[in-house]
């Protein structure tokens, strides 16, 4: 963590925190040897640094420090690496041609992982996996949407386009399953069992919140034109993961 305050909170939870900044290589020298590293660094808009600096340059700084002394490196990526927009079904073999900056940067970051952990050289001793997560939802993760729906603000995007989601608890279960039995060098798409159209999702959320039915407004500059259905078959078959929340009906 970059924050001494967060470090103290982690310490009280029984963790061993290390204060460092992925964009300051000198601050990373205390990173320890580890059986597994979960790399889940998000984009902090308040940092004043670009998405590419954080996702690509910061990742490269960390890997220069730890690549030779970690057993398994698990990188959290995103289904935004897929640019499909016709509602087609996609999986780990589908072509990645992202049209938006966040997807392009995520794909570039994945390529950095494979620079340090070439898949042809992967072994049980030193290996990497990439987990492409769908949109995460769960406790405390819908506060902005709650406020927007209750204020009757329009939802941006095509209401008939598909959303791909994963409950935060199932996302963490996928990480642990990958650590336990992920094949070295493999990528796994982490999504629930049933993509849902944006209209149905927000109508359901509005009912649960006691908010008015949502209205929708399309704006290509804010939402792009992504529309795909993510398959989690490899996640279920290879990692033998059974989701606690297979659809939003349970989640």
ABEGO torsion letter per residue (X at the ends): XABAAAAAAAAAAGBBBBBBBAABAAAAAABBBBABBBBBBBBBAAAGBBAAAAAAAAAAAAAAAAAAABABBBBBBBAAABABAAGBBBBAABBBBBABAAAAAAAAAAAAAAAABBAAABBAABBBBBBBBBBBBEBGAAAAAAAAAAAGBBBBEBAABBBBBBBAAAAAAAAAAAAAABBBGBBBBBBBABBBBAAAAAAAAAAAAGBBBBBBBBBAAAAEABBBBBBAAAAAAAAGBBBABABAAAX
